Amino acid sequence: MLAIAVGMDDGARWVLNLMLGPRQGEALGLSWSDIDFEAGRIKISRELYTLPWKHGCAQQGNDAWSCGFASAWRCPERHSGGFFSGPPKSESGNRSLPMPAQLVHALKVHREVQLLQRSKDWVAWVDQKKVEHDLVFARPNGMPVDYRSDWQAWKDFLKLAGVPEGRVHDGRHTAATTLLLLGIEPRVVMEILGWSQVSMLTRYQHVLDEMRTDVADKLTSHWTPDPEPEHNVISLADRRAQRFGGAS
């Protein structure tokens, strides 16, 4: 999967997902000011999320609106919806992540490609607090990537890599499992994933146990000597036993 990702324009998104497992909103809310290439760190301090739009026009009946559209997002006077930024899911969600060399390289390449692909109408996204964000993962015009578009891009990536379909969140599970299998201190894994409760670790215990059992089975198979080949040579003693029923 990583080998496929490094050759894609948006591959840094999936390298990040598989290696460090940030939540989808955390990844989509990243700004370039959160990336410190010299220190090799990523700061997680916000999430991107969406709220449904509401009609701003007059309602005419149970399901009819004066704008003529059933969907609120199409209403010219819509309000209260769209993209917002907010703090991470929990206090432990505010964290600084170490960047593996592969991720550093992928993000640098991503930045170069992103600058080339910017449209003429590009502007930094301004959140509900009037703060500008030069988003790491954005549309060509600078606006945030919709969750559904991000999910579809993940599905396309999995298909290209020949991996069964799964959720974007499954990349987070992959990162957590890999970190634990590598023997990273559980407390450090909690900090990287932004977990606030130790109980989250127990969810992966059965996966680790199954993998360790698989390792034991493979080792057993590897070190089990091959059975000695059968042959048709019969000793004189065996021949006597066959003829006389074991009598001497």
Backbone hydrogen bonds in HBPLUS format (Angstrom, degrees):
<---DONOR---> <-ACCEPTOR-->    atom                        ^
c    i                          cat <-CA-CA->   ^        H-A-AA   ^      H-
h    n   atom  resd res      DA  || num        DHA   H-A  angle D-A-AA Bond
n    s   type  num  typ     dist DA aas  dist angle  dist       angle   num
A0005-ALA N   A0001-MET O   2.91 MM   4  6.12 158.0  1.96 147.6 154.4     1
A0006-VAL N   A0002-LEU O   3.11 MM   4  6.27 160.4  2.15 154.7 156.0     2
A0007-GLY N   A0004-ILE O   3.18 MM   3  5.68 152.5  2.26 111.1 119.1     3
A0008-MET N   A0005-ALA O   3.02 MM   3  5.37 169.1  2.03 120.7 121.9     4
A0011-GLY N   A0008-MET O   3.15 MM   3  4.61 162.7  2.18  99.5 101.0     5
A0013-ARG N   A0010-ASP O   3.07 MM   3  5.77 145.2  2.20 116.9 125.2     6
A0014-TRP N   A0011-GLY O   2.96 MM   3  5.39 128.7  2.23 108.3 120.5     7
A0015-VAL N   A0011-GLY O   2.99 MM   4  6.31 151.8  2.07 153.8 162.9     8
A0016-LEU N   A0012-ALA O   3.00 MM   4  6.03 164.3  2.03 145.0 148.9     9
A0017-ASN N   A0013-ARG O   3.16 MM   4  6.27 150.7  2.25 129.8 138.1    10
A0018-LEU N   A0014-TRP O   2.98 MM   4  6.04 161.1  2.01 145.2 148.6    11
A0019-MET N   A0015-VAL O   3.01 MM   4  6.01 154.2  2.07 147.4 154.4    12
A0020-LEU N   A0016-LEU O   3.04 MM   4  5.70 163.0  2.07 144.1 149.6    13
A0021-GLY N   A0017-ASN O   3.17 MM   4  4.55 128.3  2.46 105.2 117.4    14
A0026-GLU N   A0023-ARG O   3.01 MM   3  5.12 120.7  2.37  99.1 114.7    15
A0027-ALA N   A0023-ARG O   2.98 MM   4  6.31 158.6  2.03 160.8 166.3    16
A0028-LEU N   A0024-GLN O   2.98 MM   4  6.21 169.2  2.00 157.0 159.9    17
A0029-GLY N   A0025-GLY O   3.03 MM   4  5.91 126.5  2.32 130.8 143.2    18
A0048-LEU N   A0025-GLY O   2.86 MM  23  4.65 158.0  1.91 113.0 118.8    19
A0030-LEU N   A0027-ALA O   3.27 MM   3  5.47 167.1  2.29 108.1 111.8    20
A0136-VAL N   A0030-LEU O   2.88 MM 106  5.66 166.2  1.89 138.7 141.0    21
A0034-ASP N   A0031-SER O   2.86 MM   3  5.39 158.3  1.91 114.0 121.4    22
A0032-TRP N   A0134-ASP O   2.97 MM 102  6.06 156.3  2.03 164.7 165.7    23
A0035-ILE N   A0032-TRP O   3.13 MM   3  5.31 160.8  2.17 106.4 112.5    24
A0043-LYS N   A0034-ASP O   2.95 MM   9  5.03 163.7  1.98 142.8 148.2    25
A0036-ASP N   A0041-ARG O   2.96 MM   5  5.29 173.7  1.97 168.1 166.5    26
A0040-GLY N   A0036-ASP O   2.80 MM   4  5.73 126.5  2.08 139.4 155.5    27
A0041-ARG N   A0036-ASP O   3.10 MM   5  5.29 154.3  2.17 142.0 146.9    28
A0099-MET N   A0040-GLY O   2.89 MM  59  5.23 152.1  1.97 146.5 142.2    29
A0042-ILE N   A0097-LEU O   2.86 MM  55  5.00 147.3  1.97 138.8 148.8    30
A0097-LEU N   A0042-ILE O   2.74 MM  55  5.00 165.6  1.76 149.2 152.3    31
A0044-ILE N   A0095-ARG O   2.82 MM  51  5.31 179.2  1.82 169.7 170.0    32
A0095-ARG N   A0044-ILE O   3.10 MM  51  5.31 147.7  2.21 137.7 147.5    33
A0047-GLU N   A0086-GLY O   2.66 MM  39  5.35 150.4  1.74 153.9 161.7    34
A0086-GLY N   A0047-GLU O   2.96 MM  39  5.35 151.6  2.05 147.4 156.0    35
A0049-TYR N   A0084-PHE O   2.92 MM  35  5.40 166.1  1.94 153.2 155.7    36
A0084-PHE N   A0049-TYR O   2.80 MM  35  5.40 151.7  1.88 167.0 169.3    37
A0051-LEU N   A0082-GLY O   3.05 MM  31  5.49 149.9  2.14 145.6 154.4    38
A0082-GLY N   A0051-LEU O   2.94 MM  31  5.49 144.0  2.07 159.8 149.4    39
A0054-LYS N   A0079-HIS O   2.97 MM  25  5.42 148.8  2.07 152.7 162.3    40
A0079-HIS N   A0054-LYS O   3.02 MM  25  5.42 146.8  2.13 142.9 152.6    41
A0066-SER N   A0058-ALA O   2.87 MM   8  5.48 163.4  1.90 167.5 171.0    42
A0060-GLN N   A0064-ALA O   2.69 MM   4  4.97 161.5  1.72 132.7 136.9    43
A0068-GLY N   A0065-TRP O   2.97 MM   3  5.57 154.6  2.04 116.3 124.0    44
A0074-ARG N   A0071-SER O   3.21 MM   3  5.79 158.2  2.26 113.3 119.6    45
A0075-CYS N   A0072-ALA O   3.00 MM   3  5.21 159.1  2.04 110.2 117.1    46
A0078-ARG N   A0075-CYS O   3.07 MM   3  5.11 155.3  2.13 119.3 116.4    47
A0093-GLY N   A0090-SER O   2.82 MM   3  5.11 151.3  1.90 106.5 116.2    48
A0094-ASN N   A0091-GLU O   3.21 MM   3  5.91 161.8  2.24 116.2 120.1    49
A0103-LEU N   A0100-PRO O   3.00 MM   3  5.38 124.1  2.32 106.9 120.7    50
A0104-VAL N   A0100-PRO O   3.07 MM   4  6.44 157.6  2.13 155.8 162.8    51
A0105-HIS N   A0101-ALA O   3.03 MM   4  6.28 166.0  2.05 153.6 156.4    52
A0106-ALA N   A0102-GLN O   2.97 MM   4  6.13 160.5  2.01 142.4 148.3    53
A0107-LEU N   A0103-LEU O   2.92 MM   4  6.06 159.8  1.96 152.0 156.3    54
A0108-LYS N   A0104-VAL O   3.08 MM   4  6.28 154.5  2.14 146.9 153.8    55
A0109-VAL N   A0105-HIS O   3.03 MM   4  6.28 163.7  2.06 155.3 159.3    56
A0110-HIS N   A0106-ALA O   2.89 MM   4  6.02 153.4  1.96 141.4 149.9    57
A0111-ARG N   A0107-LEU O   2.90 MM   4  6.09 150.7  1.98 144.2 151.0    58
A0112-GLU N   A0108-LYS O   3.20 MM   4  6.51 157.2  2.26 145.7 150.6    59
A0113-VAL N   A0109-VAL O   3.01 MM   4  6.30 164.5  2.04 155.7 159.5    60
A0114-GLN N   A0110-HIS O   2.82 MM   4  5.93 159.7  1.86 149.8 156.3    61
A0115-LEU N   A0111-ARG O   3.10 MM   4  6.27 159.2  2.15 149.0 152.7    62
A0116-LEU N   A0112-GLU O   3.29 MM   4  6.53 148.8  2.39 141.0 149.0    63
A0117-GLN N   A0113-VAL O   3.00 MM   4  6.22 141.4  2.15 147.5 158.6    64
A0117-GLN N   A0114-GLN O   3.17 MM   3  5.11 125.0  2.49  92.8 106.8    65
A0119-SER N   A0140-PRO O   3.00 MM  21  5.31 168.1  2.01 121.9 124.8    66
A0122-TRP N   A0119-SER O   3.09 MM   3  5.38 149.4  2.19 119.1 117.6    67
A0123-VAL N   A0141-ASN O   3.06 MM  18  6.25 155.4  2.12 136.4 135.6    68
A0125-TRP N   A0133-HIS O   3.14 MM   8  5.17 133.3  2.36 154.8 141.7    69
A0133-HIS N   A0125-TRP O   2.67 MM   8  5.17 140.7  1.82 148.0 161.6    70
A0127-ASP N   A0131-VAL O   2.99 MM   4  5.49 160.5  2.03 148.1 147.1    71
A0130-LYS N   A0127-ASP O   2.94 MM   3  5.28 155.1  2.00 121.2 121.9    72
A0139-ARG N   A0143-MET O   2.86 MM   4  5.39 172.8  1.86 165.1 167.4    73
A0142-GLY N   A0139-ARG O   2.78 MM   3  5.29 166.0  1.80 127.1 129.8    74
A0150-ASP N   A0146-ASP O   2.96 MM   4  6.26 157.7  2.01 155.5 162.4    75
A0151-TRP N   A0147-TYR O   2.91 MM   4  6.13 152.2  1.99 145.8 153.6    76
A0152-GLN N   A0148-ARG O   2.93 MM   4  6.16 154.2  1.99 144.0 150.6    77
A0153-ALA N   A0149-SER O   2.91 MM   4  6.13 154.5  1.98 145.8 152.9    78
A0154-TRP N   A0150-ASP O   3.02 MM   4  6.26 147.0  2.13 141.3 150.0    79
A0155-LYS N   A0151-TRP O   3.01 MM   4  6.34 153.3  2.09 145.6 152.5    80
A0156-ASP N   A0152-GLN O   2.94 MM   4  6.22 156.6  2.00 149.0 155.3    81
A0157-PHE N   A0153-ALA O   2.94 MM   4  6.13 149.0  2.04 139.9 148.7    82
A0158-LEU N   A0154-TRP O   2.94 MM   4  6.22 158.7  1.98 151.9 156.7    83
A0159-LYS N   A0155-LYS O   3.03 MM   4  6.24 158.8  2.08 147.3 153.0    84
A0160-LEU N   A0156-ASP O   2.98 MM   4  6.18 156.3  2.03 144.7 151.2    85
A0161-ALA N   A0157-PHE O   2.93 MM   4  6.16 145.7  2.05 145.5 155.3    86
A0162-GLY N   A0158-LEU O   2.97 MM   4  6.07 108.9  2.49 135.3 152.1    87
A0163-VAL N   A0158-LEU O   2.84 MM   5  5.01 172.3  1.85 152.7 151.2    88
A0162-GLY N   A0159-LYS O   3.12 MM   3  5.03 152.5  2.20  97.5 105.9    89
A0170-ASP N   A0167-ARG O   3.02 MM   3  5.22 147.0  2.13 101.0 110.9    90
A0171-GLY N   A0168-VAL O   3.05 MM   3  5.74 153.9  2.12 115.9 122.8    91
A0172-ARG N   A0169-HIS O   2.99 MM   3  5.21 130.4  2.24 100.8 113.7    92
A0173-HIS N   A0169-HIS O   3.27 MM   4  6.76 148.2  2.38 142.7 151.1    93
A0174-THR N   A0170-ASP O   2.92 MM   4  6.20 151.4  2.00 142.8 150.7    94
A0175-ALA N   A0171-GLY O   3.00 MM   4  6.27 156.8  2.05 144.3 149.6    95
A0176-ALA N   A0172-ARG O   3.01 MM   4  6.24 163.9  2.03 149.8 153.9    96
A0177-THR N   A0173-HIS O   2.92 MM   4  6.08 168.3  1.94 153.1 156.2    97
A0178-THR N   A0174-THR O   2.95 MM   4  6.06 162.7  1.98 150.1 155.2    98
A0179-LEU N   A0175-ALA O   2.98 MM   4  6.13 165.2  2.00 152.7 156.4    99
A0180-LEU N   A0176-ALA O   3.11 MM   4  6.31 159.4  2.15 148.6 153.9   100
A0181-LEU N   A0177-THR O   2.89 MM   4  6.08 156.5  1.94 149.2 156.3   101
A0182-LEU N   A0178-THR O   2.94 MM   4  6.12 141.3  2.09 146.3 156.5   102
A0184-ILE N   A0179-LEU O   3.16 MM   5  5.69 158.2  2.21 167.7 162.0   103
A0183-GLY N   A0180-LEU O   3.01 MM   3  5.22 156.5  2.07 105.2 112.1   104
A0188-VAL N   A0185-GLU O   2.81 MM   3  5.27 124.3  2.12 113.3 128.3   105
A0189-VAL N   A0185-GLU O   3.00 MM   4  6.37 153.1  2.07 152.1 160.7   106
A0190-MET N   A0186-PRO O   2.93 MM   4  6.21 153.0  2.00 149.2 156.3   107
A0191-GLU N   A0187-ARG O   3.13 MM   4  6.40 148.9  2.23 138.6 146.4   108
A0192-ILE N   A0188-VAL O   2.93 MM   4  6.24 157.0  1.98 151.7 157.7   109
A0193-LEU N   A0189-VAL O   2.97 MM   4  6.14 164.3  1.99 153.1 156.8   110
A0194-GLY N   A0190-MET O   2.84 MM   4  5.75 123.8  2.16 135.7 150.1   111
A0195-TRP N   A0190-MET O   2.92 MM   5  4.95 149.0  2.02 143.3 148.1   112
A0200-MET N   A0197-GLN O   3.17 MM   3  5.92 164.0  2.19 116.6 120.9   113
A0201-LEU N   A0198-VAL O   2.91 MM   3  5.72 149.2  2.01 123.5 130.2   114
A0202-THR N   A0199-SER O   3.12 MM   3  5.37 129.9  2.39 101.5 113.6   115
A0203-ARG N   A0200-MET O   3.26 MM   3  5.57 144.9  2.39 103.2 112.4   116
A0204-TYR N   A0201-LEU O   3.06 MM   3  5.68 154.2  2.12 115.2 122.3   117
A0205-GLN N   A0202-THR O   3.16 MM   3  5.01 154.1  2.23  98.1 106.0   118
A0208-LEU N   A0204-TYR O   3.01 MM   4  6.30 161.6  2.04 155.9 160.7   119
A0209-ASP N   A0205-GLN O   2.85 MM   4  6.09 157.7  1.90 150.8 157.6   120
A0210-GLU N   A0206-HIS O   2.96 MM   4  6.10 157.1  2.01 142.5 148.1   121
A0211-MET N   A0207-VAL O   3.01 MM   4  6.26 155.7  2.07 146.4 153.2   122
A0212-ARG N   A0208-LEU O   2.87 MM   4  6.09 154.1  1.93 149.2 156.6   123
A0213-THR N   A0209-ASP O   2.92 MM   4  6.14 151.2  2.01 145.3 153.2   124
A0214-ASP N   A0210-GLU O   2.95 MM   4  6.18 151.6  2.03 142.2 150.2   125
A0215-VAL N   A0211-MET O   2.95 MM   4  6.24 149.4  2.04 143.1 151.1   126
A0216-ALA N   A0212-ARG O   2.99 MM   4  6.30 155.7  2.05 144.4 150.5   127
A0217-ASP N   A0213-THR O   2.89 MM   4  6.20 157.6  1.94 152.0 157.9   128
A0218-LYS N   A0214-ASP O   2.96 MM   4  6.18 157.3  2.01 147.6 153.6   129
A0219-LEU N   A0215-VAL O   2.88 MM   4  6.12 157.7  1.93 151.2 157.7   130
A0220-THR N   A0216-ALA O   2.88 MM   4  6.05 157.1  1.93 148.0 154.6   131
A0221-SER N   A0217-ASP O   2.96 MM   4  6.18 159.5  2.00 145.5 150.8   132
A0222-HIS N   A0218-LYS O   2.85 MM   4  6.01 151.3  1.93 143.4 152.0   133
A0223-TRP N   A0219-LEU O   2.96 MM   4  6.12 158.7  2.01 152.4 156.1   134
A0224-THR N   A0220-THR O   3.05 MM   4  5.98 118.5  2.45 140.4 153.3   135
A0239-ARG N   A0235-SER O   2.99 MM   4  6.27 151.1  2.08 145.4 153.9   136
A0240-ARG N   A0236-LEU O   3.01 MM   4  6.28 155.6  2.07 148.9 154.3   137
A0241-ALA N   A0237-ALA O   3.03 MM   4  6.27 157.1  2.08 144.7 151.2   138
A0242-GLN N   A0238-ASP O   3.02 MM   4  6.28 148.8  2.12 145.4 153.1   139
A0243-ARG N   A0239-ARG O   3.11 MM   4  6.36 151.8  2.19 144.7 151.9   140
A0244-PHE N   A0240-ARG O   2.85 MM   4  5.96 163.5  1.87 160.3 164.1   141
A0246-GLY N   A0241-ALA O   3.06 MM   5  4.09 131.4  2.30 111.9 121.4   142
A0247-ALA N   A0244-PHE O   3.12 MM   3  5.40 165.4  2.14 111.2 115.6   143
